[in-house]
Amino acid sequence: MGSEAPELVEFHITGFKKFHGVADNPTEVIVSKIEEYMRIHGMPNGVQLGSCTVLETAGMGALESLLQLLNTPFEAIEKPLILSPPGDSQGLQHSGGLLSVPHKRIVWVHFGVNSVSNNFAVERRAVNEATFRCPDELGWQPQREPIVPEDGPTSFIRETTMQVRDLVGQLKSEGYDVMESYDAGRFVCNYVYYHSLRQAQKNGIKSLFVHVPMFAVINEERQLQFIAALLNVLATFC
């Protein structure tokens, strides 16, 4: 019998543009720069960066483009941004004279800013409630509305399948100021995370949301270091 093809973890990352009260969103910067950062510092073996996307900070108005992004057939991404596969540089391994293609595990990692936080927060769950404290960037301001009505009441919760506590513990041991969180708020971050968790369950993939502070609290270089460490740890947990 030949050996099974190795597994490959492919990350797809999103951040947000500006919104009310935050003219310069740090997640727009770090998501725009993480590809270059990882090219310079290297990706772990068996990990590749599939896409980096900056979203409008909007809910319903941006839903169509969000769902299109979440439902893109992964086979359609023929050329990931960064490839660091197991085996040789072509993403293939030799097994008894034959070539085997890696099995791919897909992980969505969403980043949003918490402008009043002083640390990183890994979100365990999202709630089926849209209550925006201010209009989003397309002018929508729902109040106590279900994000997905067919899911039932606004109290319905979806949780990530990632091992958040262990993940946070590992990142803490590496010197990062990070915590696990049970409340992603009710604004666009929660809205995006809820849809992502829903689609992840539907498509058999994984999803995680992480809040970051402003650069005035933790600077850009340290935040890029954190994201690189996060991806490294996630690759071992998913």
C-alpha positions, 0 to 999 in steps of 0.5 A: 500500500502507498502512503496517504497524501499529506495534509495541507492547511490553507488559511483565508484571512479577512479584515475590515476597512474604516468605520464610525469612530475608527478612521484607520482600522489596524486590521486593514493594514495587517491583512494587507501586509501579512502576505509580505510579512510571511514571505520575509519570515517564512510559513511553517511546512504544510501551511499556505496562505490562500487569500487576504481580503479587506471587507467593507465594515457593513452588514446586510449591504455587504452580505452578498459579497461576503457569502460569495467569498465564504462559498468560493470553491477552494479548488478554484484558488489554483494559485495561493498567495504563499505555498509552503507544502509538505514535501518538495516545493511543487506541493507533491510528495513521492510515494513508491515512485508515485506522486500524491497531492496533499489533502487540504484543510481550510481555515477562515481567520477573521480580524476585527478591531476593538478600539477600547481593548488593550490586548488580543481576544480570540472569540469563541462564538457569535450570536444570531443578533444584529444590534448596531450601536451606529450605522454601518458604512452603508448606512444600515443600523439594525436593532435586535434583528436576527442575523439569519431568521431561519436559525431562530431567536436572537439568542441562538449561538454558534461556536467555533470548533477550534480549541480556543482555550488551548490556542490562547494558552499556547500564544500566552506562553509565547509572550502575547497578551491574549485572552479568550472571549465569549462576546464578539459584540453585536456589530459587524464583527459578530455579524460576519463571524456568525455567517462565517461559522454558519458557512463553515459548518455547512461546508465542513471547514473551520472559522475563527474571529480575533479582535485586535487593539489599536496600533497606539496600544500594540504597534503594527510590527507586534501585531504582525508577529502575533498573526504569524504566531497565531497561524503557526499555532492554528496549523497544529490545532485544526 
